[in-house]
Amino acid sequence: MAAYQVINDDITKLKVDAIVNAANNSLLGGGGVDGAIHRAAGKELLEACLLLDGCQTGDAKVTPGFLIPAKYIVHTVGPVWSGGQRNEEILLADCYRRSLEIACALKCNSIAFPNISTGVYGFPKFKAARVALDAVNLYFKKSKNYTIQEVYFVCFDDINFQIYKDMLSKI
């Protein structure tokens, strides 16, 4: 099983094999972590994303890292929170699973996740952290051929950082 770490940092500055972008369906940039990644990676990222023809909620697609230190950017589209009545937890878990599948297919050893869907998409932070950790744990339990050895949960705010820190201390 991979080693997990929670860090409070800027995901665009991490020297890992893959970072995950909490993207919107167009993959063409937006606010929050998506906008930060697009700005840091440079205009080539937008050009590459134009060729991907968008992405469905719960799925993921990949581009090179361009100007950021990571080799790859895995773009995943998290669900907008609608009170839990539209399979939001399943779709969020799918984001983590698909991102890990793609990173392992690329033979990545390390991956960094932001707090997917917890910004403007309104997913409750505690619930999102539980879904994230459960999905990642389940992936490693079920997968026989994973390459990931290090998983980083990168928190931009103190609230998410404390939630993840508390949850990881109980694993």
Residue frames relative to the residue before (quaternion, step in Angstrom):
aa qw qx qy qz dx dy dz
M 1.0000 0.0000 0.0000 0.0000 0.00 0.00 0.00
A 0.5369 -0.6399 0.4601 0.3010 3.53 -1.12 0.73
A 0.4645 -0.6319 0.5390 0.3072 3.54 -1.30 0.40
Y 0.2387 -0.7698 0.5798 0.1197 3.57 -0.98 0.88
Q 0.0031 0.7641 -0.6450 -0.0094 3.53 -1.18 0.71
V 0.2052 -0.7264 0.6374 0.1548 3.54 -1.15 0.64
I 0.0152 0.7983 -0.6006 0.0426 3.54 -0.88 0.97
N 0.3058 -0.7061 0.6092 0.1915 3.52 -1.24 0.58
D 0.3411 0.7451 -0.4736 0.3229 3.56 0.01 1.32
D 0.5599 -0.5523 0.4947 0.3699 3.51 -1.42 -0.08
I 0.4033 -0.7560 0.4650 0.2228 3.59 -0.40 1.23
T 0.6335 0.5593 -0.3374 0.4148 3.61 1.09 -0.60
K 0.6957 0.4752 -0.2699 0.4663 3.60 1.22 -0.27
L 0.5221 0.6727 -0.3958 0.3438 3.58 1.28 -0.13
K 0.3108 -0.7293 0.5846 0.1724 3.53 -1.05 0.87
V 0.2889 0.7200 -0.5599 0.2910 3.53 0.22 1.37
D 0.6387 -0.5283 0.3752 0.4150 3.57 -1.21 0.22
A 0.8118 0.0046 0.0265 0.5833 3.60 0.96 -0.83
I 0.1324 -0.7230 0.6666 0.1240 3.51 -1.19 0.67
V 0.3490 -0.7156 0.5657 0.2147 3.53 -1.19 0.58
N 0.2375 -0.7589 0.5962 0.1109 3.51 -0.97 0.96
A 0.2954 -0.7177 0.6046 0.1794 3.57 -0.85 0.99
A 0.0234 -0.8635 0.4994 -0.0665 3.52 0.27 1.39
N 0.4287 -0.6186 0.5607 0.3451 3.52 -1.36 -0.03
N 0.7430 -0.4509 0.2640 0.4183 3.60 -1.26 0.27
S 0.6562 0.5199 -0.3255 0.4395 3.62 1.06 -0.60
L 0.2637 -0.7790 0.4994 0.2724 3.59 1.20 -0.70
L 0.5513 0.6597 -0.3629 0.3594 3.58 1.25 0.18
G 0.6951 -0.4523 0.2737 0.4872 3.58 1.17 0.41
G 0.0730 0.7819 -0.6153 0.0694 3.51 -1.26 0.40
G 0.7092 -0.4083 0.3246 0.4743 3.54 -1.04 -0.76
G 0.7548 0.4283 -0.2697 0.4173 3.54 -1.30 -0.26
V 0.8321 -0.1448 0.1297 0.5194 3.55 -1.05 -0.83
D 0.5975 0.5753 -0.3546 0.4316 3.59 1.07 -0.71
G 0.6855 0.4718 -0.2779 0.4799 3.57 0.85 -0.94
A 0.6418 0.5286 -0.3203 0.4539 3.58 0.99 -0.84
I 0.6619 0.4956 -0.3051 0.4724 3.58 0.96 -0.85
H 0.6493 0.5094 -0.3215 0.4643 3.60 0.92 -0.82
R 0.6594 0.4999 -0.3156 0.4645 3.60 0.94 -0.82
A 0.7068 0.4766 -0.2686 0.4485 3.57 0.87 -0.96
A 0.6962 0.4871 -0.2782 0.4480 3.60 1.00 -0.77
G 0.4813 -0.6904 0.4230 0.3360 3.59 1.18 -0.44
K 0.7270 -0.4776 0.2953 0.3952 3.54 -1.33 0.28
E 0.5528 0.6132 -0.4009 0.3971 3.60 1.16 -0.42
L 0.5891 0.5721 -0.3703 0.4343 3.58 1.13 -0.59
L 0.6489 0.5028 -0.3235 0.4706 3.58 0.89 -0.85
E 0.6440 0.5241 -0.3206 0.4559 3.59 0.94 -0.87
A 0.6654 0.4894 -0.2995 0.4775 3.60 0.97 -0.85
C 0.6626 0.5129 -0.3067 0.4515 3.59 0.97 -0.83
L 0.5780 0.5832 -0.3735 0.4316 3.60 1.10 -0.60
L 0.6808 0.5032 -0.2765 0.4549 3.58 1.08 -0.71
L 0.6252 0.5858 -0.3250 0.4005 3.60 1.23 -0.38
D 0.3326 -0.7866 0.4703 0.2226 3.61 1.27 -0.19
G 0.7006 -0.4944 0.2723 0.4365 3.56 0.92 0.91
C 0.2389 -0.7527 0.5985 0.1348 3.54 -1.36 -0.10
Q 0.4402 -0.6919 0.5123 0.2550 3.54 -1.04 0.80
T 0.5971 -0.5458 0.4436 0.3856 3.58 -1.19 0.51
G 0.7850 0.2802 -0.2436 0.4960 3.55 -0.88 1.03
D 0.6639 0.4632 -0.3000 0.5047 3.58 1.25 -0.22
A 0.2084 -0.7705 0.5876 0.1326 3.57 -1.31 -0.01
K 0.0922 -0.7566 0.6454 0.0505 3.54 -1.28 0.56
V 0.3166 -0.7845 0.5154 0.1368 3.57 -1.17 0.52
T 0.0572 -0.7440 0.6641 0.0466 3.51 -1.29 0.61
P 0.6010 -0.4948 0.4431 0.4446 3.57 -1.27 0.07
G 0.5852 -0.6004 0.4259 0.3401 3.57 -1.27 0.30
F 0.2483 -0.7990 0.5042 0.2139 3.58 1.24 -0.43
L 0.8638 -0.1268 0.0790 0.4811 3.64 -0.65 -1.01
I 0.5878 0.5497 -0.3917 0.4460 3.61 1.21 0.02
P 0.6451 -0.5666 0.3466 0.3777 3.63 -1.14 0.43
A 0.6006 0.5671 -0.3683 0.4266 3.63 1.12 -0.53
K 0.5274 -0.6314 0.4695 0.3206 3.57 -1.12 0.70
Y 0.8155 0.1252 -0.0065 0.5650 3.56 0.97 -0.94
I 0.1953 -0.7054 0.6620 0.1611 3.48 -1.38 0.44
V 0.1587 -0.7595 0.6263 0.0759 3.55 -0.72 1.11
H 0.1904 -0.7953 0.5714 0.0682 3.56 -0.53 1.22
T 0.0434 0.7938 -0.6044 0.0519 3.56 -0.71 1.06
V 0.3028 -0.7582 0.5568 0.1532 3.54 -1.09 0.75
G 0.2240 -0.7925 0.5593 0.0943 3.52 -0.47 1.25
P 0.5664 -0.6113 0.4349 0.3412 3.55 -1.24 0.37
V 0.4348 -0.6150 0.5821 0.3065 3.51 -1.30 0.46
W 0.4522 -0.6961 0.4879 0.2700 3.58 -0.85 0.98
S 0.0164 -0.7921 0.6092 -0.0358 3.56 -0.83 1.09
G 0.7197 -0.4446 0.2431 0.4746 3.55 1.03 0.80
G 0.5981 -0.5984 0.3490 0.4031 3.58 1.25 0.18
Q 0.5534 0.6521 -0.3651 0.3677 3.56 1.27 0.14
R 0.7261 0.4099 -0.2251 0.5040 3.61 1.27 -0.14
N 0.6368 -0.5729 0.3138 0.4096 3.58 0.96 0.91
E 0.2021 0.8260 -0.5088 0.1340 3.59 1.11 0.57
E 0.6598 0.5096 -0.3265 0.4454 3.61 0.92 -0.81
I 0.6432 0.5089 -0.3184 0.4753 3.61 0.98 -0.79
L 0.6692 0.4990 -0.2994 0.4621 3.59 0.91 -0.90
L 0.6447 0.5043 -0.3265 0.4727 3.59 1.01 -0.76
A 0.6338 0.5135 -0.3283 0.4762 3.60 0.96 -0.81
D 0.6190 0.5471 -0.3343 0.4535 3.59 1.04 -0.76
C 0.5994 0.5678 -0.3556 0.4379 3.61 1.05 -0.72
Y 0.6898 0.4713 -0.2751 0.4757 3.56 0.88 -0.94
R 0.6597 0.5129 -0.3065 0.4558 3.58 0.92 -0.91
R 0.6874 0.4780 -0.2894 0.4639 3.60 0.80 -0.97
S 0.6278 0.5303 -0.3367 0.4597 3.60 1.01 -0.76
L 0.6641 0.4873 -0.3001 0.4811 3.58 0.97 -0.83
E 0.6225 0.5408 -0.3422 0.4504 3.60 0.97 -0.78
I 0.6737 0.4899 -0.2901 0.4712 3.56 0.90 -0.94
A 0.6660 0.5039 -0.3096 0.4546 3.59 0.86 -0.94
C 0.6713 0.4801 -0.3054 0.4749 3.60 0.95 -0.78
A 0.6109 0.5393 -0.3517 0.4608 3.61 1.05 -0.67
L 0.6948 0.4367 -0.2533 0.5123 3.58 1.18 -0.61
K 0.4591 -0.7162 0.4086 0.3306 3.59 1.36 0.13
C 0.2623 0.7735 -0.5276 0.2335 3.57 1.07 0.73
N 0.3136 -0.7441 0.5640 0.1725 3.54 -1.15 0.71
S 0.7934 0.1624 -0.0785 0.5814 3.59 1.20 -0.47
I 0.0392 -0.7831 0.6205 -0.0155 3.53 -1.14 0.76
A 0.1616 -0.7770 0.6033 0.0781 3.56 -1.12 0.75
F 0.1701 -0.7924 0.5836 0.0517 3.54 -0.81 1.09
P 0.3175 -0.6843 0.6081 0.2473 3.58 -1.10 0.65
N 0.6027 -0.5182 0.4337 0.4243 3.58 -1.26 -0.17
I 0.2105 -0.8407 0.4904 0.0919 3.55 0.30 1.34
S 0.8694 0.1216 -0.1470 0.4557 3.54 -1.04 1.02
T 0.5797 0.6278 -0.3791 0.3550 3.63 1.18 -0.02
G 0.5767 0.5675 -0.3858 0.4432 3.60 1.25 -0.04
V 0.8514 -0.0044 0.0357 0.5233 3.56 -0.69 -1.11
Y 0.6069 0.5575 -0.3632 0.4347 3.63 1.18 -0.35
G 0.4320 -0.7975 0.3645 0.2110 3.57 1.36 0.03
F 0.3601 0.7232 -0.5196 0.2781 3.63 1.16 0.28
P 0.4981 -0.6588 0.4588 0.3277 3.64 -0.78 0.92
K 0.5427 -0.6874 0.3840 0.2923 3.57 -0.73 1.12
F 0.6761 0.4879 -0.3065 0.4592 3.60 0.82 -0.91
K 0.6660 0.4997 -0.2937 0.4695 3.56 0.90 -0.95
A 0.6514 0.5172 -0.3148 0.4573 3.61 0.97 -0.83
A 0.6424 0.5135 -0.3216 0.4694 3.60 1.00 -0.79
R 0.6417 0.5139 -0.3242 0.4680 3.60 0.96 -0.82
V 0.6506 0.5042 -0.3131 0.4737 3.60 0.93 -0.89
A 0.6506 0.5278 -0.3179 0.4440 3.59 0.91 -0.92
L 0.7065 0.4592 -0.2745 0.4633 3.59 0.74 -1.01
D 0.6453 0.5108 -0.3232 0.4671 3.59 0.98 -0.79
A 0.6662 0.5085 -0.3047 0.4526 3.60 0.92 -0.89
V 0.6652 0.4879 -0.3033 0.4769 3.59 0.94 -0.87
N 0.6416 0.5160 -0.3230 0.4667 3.60 0.94 -0.83
L 0.6641 0.5064 -0.2996 0.4613 3.57 0.90 -0.92
Y 0.6153 0.5454 -0.3496 0.4491 3.58 0.99 -0.78
F 0.7107 0.4527 -0.2726 0.4644 3.60 0.79 -0.95
K 0.6275 0.5245 -0.3436 0.4616 3.61 1.09 -0.56
K 0.7414 0.4238 -0.2239 0.4697 3.58 0.97 -0.86
S 0.6793 0.5086 -0.2956 0.4388 3.59 1.02 -0.75
K 0.2954 -0.7652 0.5510 0.1538 3.54 -0.97 0.89
N 0.8006 0.3023 -0.1165 0.5040 3.58 1.06 -0.71
Y 0.2634 0.7783 -0.5364 0.1928 3.59 0.86 0.81
T 0.3200 -0.7498 0.5549 0.1658 3.54 -1.19 0.68
I 0.5327 0.6530 -0.3924 0.3685 3.58 1.23 -0.43
Q 0.1168 -0.7946 0.5945 0.0392 3.55 -0.89 1.02
E 0.7812 0.1993 -0.0979 0.5835 3.58 1.23 -0.55
V 0.0683 -0.7700 0.6344 0.0048 3.53 -0.90 1.04
Y 0.1187 -0.7828 0.6098 0.0373 3.54 -0.80 1.09
F 0.1718 -0.7220 0.6612 0.1099 3.53 -1.02 0.91
V 0.1321 -0.8357 0.5330 0.0095 3.53 -0.25 1.34
C 0.1187 -0.8114 0.5722 0.0092 3.52 -0.52 1.25
F 0.3075 -0.7592 0.5509 0.1600 3.53 -0.92 0.95
D 0.7699 0.2679 -0.1660 0.5549 3.58 1.18 -0.40
D 0.6420 -0.5707 0.3742 0.3493 3.54 -1.24 0.55
I 0.6088 0.5651 -0.3626 0.4225 3.60 1.05 -0.68
N 0.6855 0.4585 -0.2863 0.4878 3.61 0.81 -0.98
F 0.6115 0.5631 -0.3488 0.4329 3.57 0.99 -0.82
Q 0.6921 0.4690 -0.2806 0.4715 3.60 0.85 -0.95
I 0.6204 0.5400 -0.3459 0.4514 3.60 0.99 -0.79
Y 0.6973 0.4624 -0.2754 0.4735 3.59 0.80 -1.00
K 0.6288 0.5404 -0.3343 0.4481 3.57 0.96 -0.85
D 0.6691 0.4942 -0.2926 0.4717 3.58 0.92 -0.92
M 0.6814 0.4882 -0.2949 0.4587 3.59 0.88 -0.91
L 0.6789 0.4908 -0.3020 0.4551 3.58 0.91 -0.84
S 0.6127 0.5537 -0.3588 0.4351 3.60 1.09 -0.56
K 0.6895 0.4731 -0.2713 0.4766 3.60 1.23 -0.43
I 0.5687 0.5844 -0.3884 0.4293 3.59 1.28 -0.05
